[in-house]
Amino acid sequence: MTVTGTNAGTPSLTITTPTANIIYQEGDIIAKINYEATVYPGTIQYAQSAAAVGTTCSGNCLTRVVNGTTNVVANNITDLQFGYILDNGTETGAPDLSQIRAVRVTITGETVATTALSGGQAKTRQIASILRIRNR
């Protein structure tokens, strides 16, 4: 959908849609987004990275990317894993999206503040949780 014109007096928008089957009714919400061909609108991505470009990452970080904007969620995160639990109960790393029932998220982090007290070795901790998909 592309907005090709506006009229503040009416108020109204002129919209060009790629499909003639879309019908807009009074009260429908139309929201402007910064669309990239490779990112769906409203996409949120999480990643573990050694250096997050354009952020305050001080080491290994957990980052959150919303529609192309990267923010640091946590520092000293050494690993982030997603396991997808399917309708048949099996778990995989490369799912068929229509069969996902739940997601196992595993985050591994390390302490930096107490490294000197531990003989130079950072303490590693891991947490895992299963997140169920709503409306399934």
C-alpha positions, 0 to 999 in steps of 0.5 A: 500500500502506498499513500499517493495523496492527502487532503487536510480539508476533507480529511482523507488519504489517496491510497494505491494498493497492490490488491483490489480486494482490500476494503478500507472502512471508516475507523480503520487505522493506517500506520506509517512504518519504515519498511524494508523489503527484508523486514516485516512490519513490527518485527522484533529480533533478539541476538547475542553479539560481541559488538553491537554497532551503534550501541553502548555494548561493553562486551558480549551483549544481548540486543533487541532489534525493532524494525532495524533499530538496535538496543542493548538489553543486557551486557555479559551475555555469552550465548542465546539459543532458541529451540522450537517445540512443535505440535508433535512434541519434538524440538528443532532449531529450524522449524516449520512456522505453522507447527510451533507450539512453544519456544525454549529460550536459553540465555548464558551470561557471565559475571565480570565484577567477581572475576578477580575473586574467582582466580581470574575465571568468570562465573557462568550462569544459564537460565532456560524457559519455555514460552508457549505461543498464544492463540494456538 
